[in-house]
Amino acid sequence: MTADRLRPMNEADLERVLHWRNHPEVRRYMYTTHEIKLGEHRKWFAGASTNPAIDLLIYEREDQGMGFVNITRTRCPEVADWGFYLAPDAPKGTGRLLGNQALAYAFGKLGLHKVCGQALGFNERSIAFHKALGFLKEGHLRDQHFDGNEFHDVVCFGLLIHEWQTKVKGLSNE
């Protein structure tokens, strides 16, 4: 059995997470697609890591960093937005494991009622990923994001705690 866990991101993780975030296959699906410099990344971390409404997490398998998760509580403290990305060399299936760990953390440790996600309309893998985790499509925002060259749709998702609990219960009965 492989041990996997989420842990808080710390300053020692900055360069590794920046490497993941700047990888072309990660960057192309983000709202900001420029290559982030270390100074900009440090400034982001300094602000986000001290904000009590934000959880920055590293997903590990066998003590090896495999991905990053950001859970940000919104105007309603029981509702949060999430974002995530994997290490470029993470093995197939890692995303599902990261997603399940992150949602267990959000609904368990944080006691959230709802987790919201967004995907750029052309990011078919992220759209399928959200659906596979049990998220429901809640909106389709046409031409919502301009990347400097063209407009893109944004697909909005939501997952309620009772939907998550039903999915987890179904998985344990398989």
Buried (B, 14 or more C-beta within 10 A) or exposed (E): EEEBEBEEBEEEBBEBBBEBBBBEEBBEBBEEBEEBEEEEBBEBBEEBBEEEEBBBBBBBBEEEBBBBBBBBBEEEEEBBBBBBBBBEEBEEEBBEBBBBBBBEBBBEEBEBBBBBBBBBBEBEEBBEBBEEBBBEEBEEEEEBBEEEEEEBBBBBBBBBBEBBEEBBEEEEEE
